Amino acid sequence: MTYKFAAISGASSGIGRSVALKMARENVSVAIFARRIDKLENLAEEIKALNPHVKVFPFQGDVRDKDSVERFFNTCELEFGPLDIFVNNAGIAYSKPFTHLDGKQVQDLIETNFSGSIWSIYHAMRLFEKRNTGALINISSTTILKASQAVPLYAATKLGVAGLIRSLEEKYLTNKDIKIINIIPGPTLTDLVPGTIGRVDAESMISPDDTAHWIGLAINAPKNCKVSNLVLRNSGVF
């Protein structure tokens, strides 16, 4: 990769963790953001062992707190210099019908998946616009393509963010130095919905490492041929 520094939200597990390791293998320093500092510190040690030539910065924060998000981006640039890549990955889900969610679950979904994403993208894009270069990677979901009865509010939050991504993509379509990429994975082997993995065949699900692989390819696509919406469908049957 020609990029030197990436920031990743929701990096303590799943897709975010795999992307951080992928970046490190490609000699890209990483700032990793999540609520669980113990997992971030473990990941930081793994990255240092994997590639001692890259820098890693674990930052405990919560995308539901917009001040925490702003501090993350400000501190990132102080630690590493200009940000090249931001992977908007933090998210939660509850596998319940809409009316079965309690008030806190509704609030957490909106504040994490929608508001948290909006503030994260806002701060990243301000940095990219200032220097007229950068790559924004948004981790979406195939629930934006097909209605989901299992996670209806999760799907709604993802649809909302996808609308912003589409607008940003159009704005920067002719700018070869700013990339807006929407990654749309199907069922993925993560702990996004706790307690569900045991009920499905893990071999039928997309691996977070596979998603990280495709993100790497999308980022490195030729400048005159931008990757827009990259849909990753699982090949197994549920």
Buried (B, 14 or more C-beta within 10 A) or exposed (E): BEBBBBBBBBBBBBBBBBBBBBBBBBEBBBBBBBBEBEBBBBBBEBBBEBBEEBBBBBBBBBBBBBEBBBBBBEBBBEBBEBBBBBBBBBBBBBBBEEEEBEEEBEEBBBBBBBBBBBBBBBBBBEBBBEEEBBBBBBBBBBBBBEEBEBBBBBBBBBBBBBEBBBEBBEEBEEBEEBBBBBBBBBBBBBEBBEEBBEEBEEEEBBBBBBBBBBBBEBBBEEEEEBBEBBBBEBEBEE
